[in-house]
Amino acid sequence: MTLGTFQNKESLLTVRGSCNKIIHATGIQLDWQDDEKSAFSRYWSGYLHLTGKSGEDVWHINLNIKTWCKSMKFLHEILRSEVDWWEVYID
């Protein structure tokens, strides 16, 4: 599963990269799909379209929210088990 894709690029989106894009996004839009069974119904696909700018370069990513949330939960579990937070907060 991929976290998301860059529009017009072949590179993979990492957890770190996705967080960076979320923080720096200047535009966000839900990805709505038409329900083929009903002419009047639409549903959210589970993707967010994020847009922004890095210098003069404009970027656009399609972020899979379900996969992103699972990845963030996994990262949190690793950090919780690997980091001695007591030592982090003690000077």
PDB file as gemmi writes it, atoms N, CA and C in Angstrom:
CRYST1    1.000    1.000    1.000  90.00  90.00  90.00 P 1                      
ATOM      1  N   MET A   1       0.839  -1.183   0.000  1.00  0.00           N  
ATOM      2  CA  MET A   1       0.000   0.000   0.000  1.00  0.00           C  
ATOM      3  C   MET A   1       0.885   1.247   0.000  1.00  0.00           C  
ATOM      4  N   THR A   2       0.457   2.241  -0.689  1.00  0.00           N  
ATOM      5  CA  THR A   2       1.192   3.496  -0.705  1.00  0.00           C  
ATOM      6  C   THR A   2       0.425   4.542   0.093  1.00  0.00           C  
ATOM      7  N   LEU A   3       1.180   5.434   0.702  1.00  0.00           N  
ATOM      8  CA  LEU A   3       0.557   6.535   1.456  1.00  0.00           C  
ATOM      9  C   LEU A   3      -0.164   7.490   0.522  1.00  0.00           C  
ATOM     10  N   GLY A   4       0.405   7.649  -0.624  1.00  0.00           N  
ATOM     11  CA  GLY A   4      -0.157   8.574  -1.587  1.00  0.00           C  
ATOM     12  C   GLY A   4       0.769   8.700  -2.772  1.00  0.00           C  
ATOM     13  N   THR A   5       0.363   9.507  -3.709  1.00  0.00           N  
ATOM     14  CA  THR A   5       1.157   9.688  -4.916  1.00  0.00           C  
ATOM     15  C   THR A   5       1.290  11.170  -5.229  1.00  0.00           C  
ATOM     16  N   PHE A   6       2.402  11.488  -5.855  1.00  0.00           N  
ATOM     17  CA  PHE A   6       2.587  12.835  -6.391  1.00  0.00           C  
ATOM     18  C   PHE A   6       1.943  12.865  -7.766  1.00  0.00           C  
ATOM     19  N   GLN A   7       1.277  13.941  -8.063  1.00  0.00           N  
ATOM     20  CA  GLN A   7       0.732  14.077  -9.402  1.00  0.00           C  
ATOM     21  C   GLN A   7       1.882  14.473 -10.322  1.00  0.00           C  
ATOM     22  N   ASN A   8       2.033  13.796 -11.432  1.00  0.00           N  
ATOM     23  CA  ASN A   8       3.064  14.053 -12.437  1.00  0.00           C  
ATOM     24  C   ASN A   8       4.474  13.716 -11.964  1.00  0.00           C  
ATOM     25  N   LYS A   9       4.620  12.823 -10.979  1.00  0.00           N  
ATOM     26  CA  LYS A   9       5.933  12.371 -10.521  1.00  0.00           C  
ATOM     27  C   LYS A   9       5.857  10.889 -10.220  1.00  0.00           C  
ATOM     28  N   GLU A  10       6.996  10.230 -10.288  1.00  0.00           N  
ATOM     29  CA  GLU A  10       7.062   8.802 -10.022  1.00  0.00           C  
ATOM     30  C   GLU A  10       7.564   8.483  -8.615  1.00  0.00           C  
ATOM     31  N   SER A  11       8.001   9.478  -7.851  1.00  0.00           N  
ATOM     32  CA  SER A  11       8.595   9.205  -6.546  1.00  0.00           C  
ATOM     33  C   SER A  11       7.543   8.794  -5.520  1.00  0.00           C  
ATOM     34  N   LEU A  12       8.002   7.987  -4.546  1.00  0.00           N  
ATOM     35  CA  LEU A  12       7.120   7.501  -3.488  1.00  0.00           C  
ATOM     36  C   LEU A  12       6.974   8.547  -2.392  1.00  0.00           C  
ATOM     37  N   LEU A  13       5.831   8.562  -1.762  1.00  0.00           N  
ATOM     38  CA  LEU A  13       5.566   9.459  -0.649  1.00  0.00           C  
ATOM     39  C   LEU A  13       5.872   8.718   0.644  1.00  0.00           C  
ATOM     40  N   THR A  14       6.765   9.268   1.456  1.00  0.00           N  
ATOM     41  CA  THR A  14       7.141   8.655   2.727  1.00  0.00           C  
ATOM     42  C   THR A  14       6.305   9.258   3.859  1.00  0.00           C  
ATOM     43  N   VAL A  15       6.394   8.650   5.047  1.00  0.00           N  
ATOM     44  CA  VAL A  15       5.695   9.202   6.212  1.00  0.00           C  
ATOM     45  C   VAL A  15       6.214  10.614   6.491  1.00  0.00           C  
ATOM     46  N   ARG A  16       7.545  10.769   6.513  1.00  0.00           N  
ATOM     47  CA  ARG A  16       8.128  12.084   6.756  1.00  0.00           C  
ATOM     48  C   ARG A  16       7.685  13.080   5.684  1.00  0.00           C  
ATOM     49  N   GLY A  17       7.756  12.661   4.430  1.00  0.00           N  
ATOM     50  CA  GLY A  17       7.352  13.532   3.328  1.00  0.00           C  
ATOM     51  C   GLY A  17       5.882  13.905   3.388  1.00  0.00           C  
ATOM     52  N   SER A  18       5.050  12.956   3.773  1.00  0.00           N  
ATOM     53  CA  SER A  18       3.613  13.235   3.860  1.00  0.00           C  
ATOM     54  C   SER A  18       3.324  14.243   4.968  1.00  0.00           C  
ATOM     55  N   CYS A  19       4.017  14.110   6.101  1.00  0.00           N  
ATOM     56  CA  CYS A  19       3.829  15.080   7.193  1.00  0.00           C  
ATOM     57  C   CYS A  19       4.260  16.473   6.752  1.00  0.00           C  
ATOM     58  N   ASN A  20       5.368  16.530   6.020  1.00  0.00           N  
ATOM     59  CA  ASN A  20       5.857  17.807   5.503  1.00  0.00           C  
ATOM     60  C   ASN A  20       4.831  18.437   4.565  1.00  0.00           C  
ATOM     61  N   LYS A  21       4.260  17.623   3.689  1.00  0.00           N  
ATOM     62  CA  LYS A  21       3.267  18.147   2.740  1.00  0.00           C  
ATOM     63  C   LYS A  21       1.992  18.601   3.457  1.00  0.00           C  
ATOM     64  N   ILE A  22       1.579  17.855   4.483  1.00  0.00           N  
ATOM     65  CA  ILE A  22       0.387  18.248   5.245  1.00  0.00           C  
ATOM     66  C   ILE A  22       0.612  19.596   5.913  1.00  0.00           C  
ATOM     67  N   ILE A  23       1.782  19.764   6.532  1.00  0.00           N  
ATOM     68  CA  ILE A  23       2.099  21.014   7.230  1.00  0.00           C  
ATOM     69  C   ILE A  23       2.138  22.195   6.269  1.00  0.00           C  
ATOM     70  N   HIS A  24       2.697  21.989   5.079  1.00  0.00           N  
ATOM     71  CA  HIS A  24       2.919  23.090   4.144  1.00  0.00           C  
ATOM     72  C   HIS A  24       1.845  23.221   3.062  1.00  0.00           C  
ATOM     73  N   ALA A  25       0.811  22.400   3.129  1.00  0.00           N  
ATOM     74  CA  ALA A  25      -0.247  22.482   2.119  1.00  0.00           C  
ATOM     75  C   ALA A  25      -0.980  23.815   2.200  1.00  0.00           C  
ATOM     76  N   THR A  26      -1.244  24.374   1.045  1.00  0.00           N  
ATOM     77  CA  THR A  26      -2.032  25.615   0.981  1.00  0.00           C  
ATOM     78  C   THR A  26      -3.435  25.353   0.434  1.00  0.00           C  
ATOM     79  N   GLY A  27      -3.650  24.126  -0.026  1.00  0.00           N  
ATOM     80  CA  GLY A  27      -4.965  23.750  -0.513  1.00  0.00           C  
ATOM     81  C   GLY A  27      -5.265  22.308  -0.171  1.00  0.00           C  
ATOM     82  N   ILE A  28      -6.528  22.048   0.142  1.00  0.00           N  
ATOM     83  CA  ILE A  28      -6.951  20.684   0.470  1.00  0.00           C  
ATOM     84  C   ILE A  28      -8.349  20.469  -0.113  1.00  0.00           C  
ATOM     85  N   GLN A  29      -8.542  19.272  -0.670  1.00  0.00           N  
ATOM     86  CA  GLN A  29      -9.844  18.966  -1.261  1.00  0.00           C  
ATOM     87  C   GLN A  29     -10.115  17.477  -1.108  1.00  0.00           C  
ATOM     88  N   LEU A  30     -11.319  17.141  -0.695  1.00  0.00           N  
ATOM     89  CA  LEU A  30     -11.723  15.741  -0.638  1.00  0.00           C  
ATOM     90  C   LEU A  30     -11.887  15.203  -2.050  1.00  0.00           C  
ATOM     91  N   ASP A  31     -11.566  13.937  -2.236  1.00  0.00           N  
ATOM     92  CA  ASP A  31     -11.742  13.289  -3.534  1.00  0.00           C  
ATOM     93  C   ASP A  31     -13.126  12.643  -3.561  1.00  0.00           C  
ATOM     94  N   TRP A  32     -14.044  13.269  -4.250  1.00  0.00           N  
ATOM     95  CA  TRP A  32     -15.409  12.761  -4.359  1.00  0.00           C  
ATOM     96  C   TRP A  32     -15.547  11.902  -5.601  1.00  0.00           C  
ATOM     97  N   GLN A  33     -16.248  10.790  -5.462  1.00  0.00           N  
ATOM     98  CA  GLN A  33     -16.513   9.877  -6.580  1.00  0.00           C  
ATOM     99  C   GLN A  33     -18.018   9.777  -6.767  1.00  0.00           C  
ATOM    100  N   ASP A  34     -18.423   9.640  -8.015  1.00  0.00           N  
ATOM    101  CA  ASP A  34     -19.840   9.443  -8.308  1.00  0.00           C  
ATOM    102  C   ASP A  34     -20.209   7.986  -8.087  1.00  0.00           C  
ATOM    103  N   ASP A  35     -21.336   7.768  -7.437  1.00  0.00           N  
ATOM    104  CA  ASP A  35     -21.846   6.416  -7.223  1.00  0.00           C  
ATOM    105  C   ASP A  35     -22.501   5.960  -8.521  1.00  0.00           C  
ATOM    106  N   GLU A  36     -21.968   4.906  -9.104  1.00  0.00           N  
ATOM    107  CA  GLU A  36     -22.488   4.415 -10.389  1.00  0.00           C  
ATOM    108  C   GLU A  36     -23.893   3.847 -10.277  1.00  0.00           C  
ATOM    109  N   LYS A  37     -24.309   3.489  -9.063  1.00  0.00           N  
ATOM    110  CA  LYS A  37     -25.642   2.909  -8.865  1.00  0.00           C  
ATOM    111  C   LYS A  37     -26.735   3.974  -8.769  1.00  0.00           C  
ATOM    112  N   SER A  38     -26.312   5.201  -8.456  1.00  0.00           N  
ATOM    113  CA  SER A  38     -27.289   6.270  -8.296  1.00  0.00           C  
ATOM    114  C   SER A  38     -26.790   7.534  -8.986  1.00  0.00           C  
ATOM    115  N   ALA A  39     -27.648   8.141  -9.759  1.00  0.00           N  
ATOM    116  CA  ALA A  39     -27.261   9.348 -10.494  1.00  0.00           C  
ATOM    117  C   ALA A  39     -27.126  10.555  -9.570  1.00  0.00           C  
ATOM    118  N   PHE A  40     -27.645  10.472  -8.354  1.00  0.00           N  
ATOM    119  CA  PHE A  40     -27.653  11.629  -7.462  1.00  0.00           C  
ATOM    120  C   PHE A  40     -26.784  11.439  -6.219  1.00  0.00           C  
ATOM    121  N   SER A  41     -25.951  10.408  -6.205  1.00  0.00           N  
ATOM    122  CA  SER A  41     -25.191  10.105  -5.005  1.00  0.00           C  
ATOM    123  C   SER A  41     -23.690  10.178  -5.278  1.00  0.00           C  
ATOM    124  N   ARG A  42     -22.971  10.736  -4.308  1.00  0.00           N  
ATOM    125  CA  ARG A  42     -21.511  10.804  -4.371  1.00  0.00           C  
ATOM    126  C   ARG A  42     -20.954  10.321  -3.044  1.00  0.00           C  
ATOM    127  N   TYR A  43     -19.723   9.865  -3.062  1.00  0.00           N  
ATOM    128  CA  TYR A  43     -19.089   9.420  -1.827  1.00  0.00           C  
ATOM    129  C   TYR A  43     -17.622   9.832  -1.838  1.00  0.00           C  
ATOM    130  N   TRP A  44     -17.048   9.909  -0.647  1.00  0.00           N  
ATOM    131  CA  TRP A  44     -15.643  10.249  -0.506  1.00  0.00           C  
ATOM    132  C   TRP A  44     -14.817   8.990  -0.725  1.00  0.00           C  
ATOM    133  N   SER A  45     -13.800   9.064  -1.547  1.00  0.00           N  
ATOM    134  CA  SER A  45     -12.983   7.896  -1.909  1.00  0.00           C  
ATOM    135  C   SER A  45     -11.983   7.508  -0.832  1.00  0.00           C  
ATOM    136  N   GLY A  46     -11.722   8.381   0.133  1.00  0.00           N  
ATOM    137  CA  GLY A  46     -10.710   8.110   1.149  1.00  0.00           C  
ATOM    138  C   GLY A  46      -9.399   8.827   0.876  1.00  0.00           C  
ATOM    139  N   TYR A  47      -9.358   9.564  -0.225  1.00  0.00           N  
ATOM    140  CA  TYR A  47      -8.167  10.324  -0.587  1.00  0.00           C  
ATOM    141  C   TYR A  47      -8.387  11.818  -0.379  1.00  0.00           C  
ATOM    142  N   LEU A  48      -7.299  12.499  -0.033  1.00  0.00           N  
ATOM    143  CA  LEU A  48      -7.282  13.958   0.019  1.00  0.00           C  
ATOM    144  C   LEU A  48      -6.338  14.451  -1.065  1.00  0.00           C  
ATOM    145  N   HIS A  49      -6.723  15.518  -1.725  1.00  0.00           N  
ATOM    146  CA  HIS A  49      -5.837  16.183  -2.680  1.00  0.00           C  
ATOM    147  C   HIS A  49      -5.233  17.375  -1.951  1.00  0.00           C  
ATOM    148  N   LEU A  50      -3.918  17.342  -1.786  1.00  0.00           N  
ATOM    149  CA  LEU A  50      -3.209  18.445  -1.146  1.00  0.00           C  
ATOM    150  C   LEU A  50      -2.357  19.150  -2.181  1.00  0.00           C  
ATOM    151  N   THR A  51      -2.368  20.469  -2.145  1.00  0.00           N  
ATOM    152  CA  THR A  51      -1.547  21.255  -3.058  1.00  0.00           C  
ATOM    153  C   THR A  51      -0.729  22.265  -2.269  1.00  0.00           C  
ATOM    154  N   GLY A  52       0.375  22.659  -2.853  1.00  0.00           N  
ATOM    155  CA  GLY A  52       1.229  23.650  -2.217  1.00  0.00           C  
ATOM    156  C   GLY A  52       2.341  24.059  -3.151  1.00  0.00           C  
ATOM    157  N   LYS A  53       3.290  24.795  -2.595  1.00  0.00           N  
ATOM    158  CA  LYS A  53       4.390  25.333  -3.385  1.00  0.00           C  
ATOM    159  C   LYS A  53       5.687  25.182  -2.616  1.00  0.00           C  
ATOM    160  N   SER A  54       6.740  24.808  -3.304  1.00  0.00           N  
ATOM    161  CA  SER A  54       8.079  24.744  -2.727  1.00  0.00           C  
ATOM    162  C   SER A  54       8.980  25.579  -3.632  1.00  0.00           C  
ATOM    163  N   GLY A  55       9.284  26.788  -3.192  1.00  0.00           N  
ATOM    164  CA  GLY A  55       9.986  27.727  -4.071  1.00  0.00           C  
ATOM    165  C   GLY A  55       9.060  28.101  -5.213  1.00  0.00           C  
ATOM    166  N   GLU A  56       9.507  27.845  -6.428  1.00  0.00           N  
ATOM    167  CA  GLU A  56       8.669  28.109  -7.605  1.00  0.00           C  
ATOM    168  C   GLU A  56       7.916  26.871  -8.077  1.00  0.00           C  
ATOM    169  N   ASP A  57       8.247  25.722  -7.479  1.00  0.00           N  
ATOM    170  CA  ASP A  57       7.615  24.468  -7.880  1.00  0.00           C  
ATOM    171  C   ASP A  57       6.278  24.274  -7.181  1.00  0.00           C  
ATOM    172  N   VAL A  58       5.250  24.004  -7.956  1.00  0.00           N  
ATOM    173  CA  VAL A  58       3.925  23.687  -7.420  1.00  0.00           C  
ATOM    174  C   VAL A  58       3.826  22.173  -7.319  1.00  0.00           C  
ATOM    175  N   TRP A  59       3.320  21.677  -6.188  1.00  0.00           N  
ATOM    176  CA  TRP A  59       3.163  20.236  -6.027  1.00  0.00           C  
ATOM    177  C   TRP A  59       1.710  19.900  -5.718  1.00  0.00           C  
ATOM    178  N   HIS A  60       1.362  18.654  -6.014  1.00  0.00           N  
ATOM    179  CA  HIS A  60       0.006  18.141  -5.787  1.00  0.00           C  
ATOM    180  C   HIS A  60       0.160  16.671  -5.420  1.00  0.00           C  
ATOM    181  N   ILE A  61      -0.365  16.295  -4.256  1.00  0.00           N  
ATOM    182  CA  ILE A  61      -0.342  14.887  -3.868  1.00  0.00           C  
ATOM    183  C   ILE A  61      -1.760  14.395  -3.612  1.00  0.00           C  
ATOM    184  N   ASN A  62      -1.932  13.107  -3.814  1.00  0.00           N  
ATOM    185  CA  ASN A  62      -3.172  12.410  -3.480  1.00  0.00           C  
ATOM    186  C   ASN A  62      -2.836  11.524  -2.300  1.00  0.00           C  
ATOM    187  N   LEU A  63      -3.363  11.849  -1.124  1.00  0.00           N  
ATOM    188  CA  LEU A  63      -3.015  11.166   0.118  1.00  0.00           C  
ATOM    189  C   LEU A  63      -4.101  10.167   0.502  1.00  0.00           C  
ATOM    190  N   ASN A  64      -3.701   8.914   0.687  1.00  0.00           N  
ATOM    191  CA  ASN A  64      -4.610   7.860   1.117  1.00  0.00           C  
ATOM    192  C   ASN A  64      -4.725   7.944   2.643  1.00  0.00           C  
ATOM    193  N   ILE A  65      -5.818   8.449   3.149  1.00  0.00           N  
ATOM    194  CA  ILE A  65      -5.965   8.726   4.578  1.00  0.00           C  
ATOM    195  C   ILE A  65      -5.952   7.444   5.417  1.00  0.00           C  
ATOM    196  N   LYS A  66      -6.585   6.393   4.969  1.00  0.00           N  
ATOM    197  CA  LYS A  66      -6.604   5.145   5.735  1.00  0.00           C  
ATOM    198  C   LYS A  66      -5.187   4.597   5.907  1.00  0.00           C  
ATOM    199  N   THR A  67      -4.421   4.550   4.844  1.00  0.00           N  
ATOM    200  CA  THR A  67      -3.045   4.057   4.909  1.00  0.00           C  
ATOM    201  C   THR A  67      -2.175   4.995   5.729  1.00  0.00           C  
ATOM    202  N   TRP A  68      -2.376   6.297   5.585  1.00  0.00           N  
ATOM    203  CA  TRP A  68      -1.598   7.276   6.347  1.00  0.00           C  
ATOM    204  C   TRP A  68      -1.851   7.106   7.847  1.00  0.00           C  
ATOM    205  N   CYS A  69      -3.090   6.943   8.241  1.00  0.00           N  
ATOM    206  CA  CYS A  69      -3.417   6.758   9.657  1.00  0.00           C  
ATOM    207  C   CYS A  69      -2.809   5.474  10.204  1.00  0.00           C  
ATOM    208  N   LYS A  70      -2.868   4.393   9.440  1.00  0.00           N  
ATOM    209  CA  LYS A  70      -2.252   3.136   9.872  1.00  0.00           C  
ATOM    210  C   LYS A  70      -0.743   3.304  10.029  1.00  0.00           C  
ATOM    211  N   SER A  71      -0.123   4.021   9.114  1.00  0.00           N  
ATOM    212  CA  SER A  71       1.317   4.260   9.186  1.00  0.00           C  
ATOM    213  C   SER A  71       1.685   5.097  10.399  1.00  0.00           C  
ATOM    214  N   MET A  72       0.898   6.110  10.697  1.00  0.00           N  
ATOM    215  CA  MET A  72       1.163   6.958  11.855  1.00  0.00           C  
ATOM    216  C   MET A  72       0.965   6.171  13.156  1.00  0.00           C  
ATOM    217  N   LYS A  73      -0.021   5.287  13.192  1.00  0.00           N  
ATOM    218  CA  LYS A  73      -0.242   4.454  14.375  1.00  0.00           C  
ATOM    219  C   LYS A  73       0.944   3.511  14.584  1.00  0.00           C  
ATOM    220  N   PHE A  74       1.425   2.909  13.515  1.00  0.00           N  
ATOM    221  CA  PHE A  74       2.584   2.019  13.581  1.00  0.00           C  
ATOM    222  C   PHE A  74       3.819   2.781  14.052  1.00  0.00           C  
ATOM    223  N   LEU A  75       4.031   3.980  13.519  1.00  0.00           N  
ATOM    224  CA  LEU A  75       5.155   4.811  13.942  1.00  0.00           C  
ATOM    225  C   LEU A  75       5.057   5.136  15.427  1.00  0.00           C  
ATOM    226  N   HIS A  76       3.873   5.481  15.884  1.00  0.00           N  
ATOM    227  CA  HIS A  76       3.667   5.799  17.292  1.00  0.00           C  
ATOM    228  C   HIS A  76       3.982   4.587  18.169  1.00  0.00           C  
ATOM    229  N   GLU A  77       3.563   3.400  17.749  1.00  0.00           N  
ATOM    230  CA  GLU A  77       3.841   2.183  18.516  1.00  0.00           C  
ATOM    231  C   GLU A  77       5.349   1.931  18.608  1.00  0.00           C  
ATOM    232  N   ILE A  78       6.057   2.144  17.517  1.00  0.00           N  
ATOM    233  CA  ILE A  78       7.513   1.970  17.529  1.00  0.00           C  
ATOM    234  C   ILE A  78       8.161   2.986  18.463  1.00  0.00           C  
ATOM    235  N   LEU A  79       7.777   4.239  18.340  1.00  0.00           N  
ATOM    236  CA  LEU A  79       8.357   5.280  19.202  1.00  0.00           C  
ATOM    237  C   LEU A  79       8.065   5.008  20.673  1.00  0.00           C  
ATOM    238  N   ARG A  80       6.861   4.574  20.956  1.00  0.00           N  
ATOM    239  CA  ARG A  80       6.482   4.298  22.346  1.00  0.00           C  
ATOM    240  C   ARG A  80       7.314   3.176  22.944  1.00  0.00           C  
ATOM    241  N   SER A  81       7.630   2.173  22.131  1.00  0.00           N  
ATOM    242  CA  SER A  81       8.389   1.038  22.657  1.00  0.00           C  
ATOM    243  C   SER A  81       9.902   1.253  22.609  1.00  0.00           C  
ATOM    244  N   GLU A  82      10.380   2.107  21.730  1.00  0.00           N  
ATOM    245  CA  GLU A  82      11.820   2.277  21.552  1.00  0.00           C  
ATOM    246  C   GLU A  82      12.406   3.478  22.293  1.00  0.00           C  
ATOM    247  N   VAL A  83      11.602   4.461  22.610  1.00  0.00           N  
ATOM    248  CA  VAL A  83      12.106   5.689  23.217  1.00  0.00           C  
ATOM    249  C   VAL A  83      11.767   5.703  24.702  1.00  0.00           C  
ATOM    250  N   ASP A  84      12.754   5.973  25.506  1.00  0.00           N  
ATOM    251  CA  ASP A  84      12.530   6.134  26.941  1.00  0.00           C  
ATOM    252  C   ASP A  84      12.132   7.597  27.169  1.00  0.00           C  
ATOM    253  N   TRP A  85      10.827   7.849  27.151  1.00  0.00           N  
ATOM    254  CA  TRP A  85      10.329   9.222  27.214  1.00  0.00           C  
ATOM    255  C   TRP A  85      10.682   9.893  28.529  1.00  0.00           C  
ATOM    256  N   TRP A  86      10.855   9.115  29.599  1.00  0.00           N  
ATOM    257  CA  TRP A  86      11.267   9.693  30.870  1.00  0.00           C  
ATOM    258  C   TRP A  86      12.622  10.382  30.709  1.00  0.00           C  
ATOM    259  N   GLU A  87      13.529   9.734  29.995  1.00  0.00           N  
ATOM    260  CA  GLU A  87      14.866  10.296  29.757  1.00  0.00           C  
ATOM    261  C   GLU A  87      14.815  11.511  28.820  1.00  0.00           C  
ATOM    262  N   VAL A  88      13.875  11.520  27.914  1.00  0.00           N  
ATOM    263  CA  VAL A  88      13.764  12.641  26.977  1.00  0.00           C  
ATOM    264  C   VAL A  88      13.384  13.912  27.709  1.00  0.00           C  
ATOM    265  N   TYR A  89      12.507  13.823  28.694  1.00  0.00           N  
ATOM    266  CA  TYR A  89      12.011  15.013  29.385  1.00  0.00           C  
ATOM    267  C   TYR A  89      12.861  15.444  30.568  1.00  0.00           C  
ATOM    268  N   ILE A  90      13.787  14.620  30.999  1.00  0.00           N  
ATOM    269  CA  ILE A  90      14.641  14.966  32.142  1.00  0.00           C  
ATOM    270  C   ILE A  90      15.906  15.636  31.619  1.00  0.00           C  
ATOM    271  N   ASP A  91      16.254  16.774  32.192  1.00  0.00           N  
ATOM    272  CA  ASP A  91      17.482  17.471  31.775  1.00  0.00           C  
ATOM    273  C   ASP A  91      18.675  16.944  32.515  1.00  0.00           C  
TER     274      ASP A  91                                                      
END                                                                             
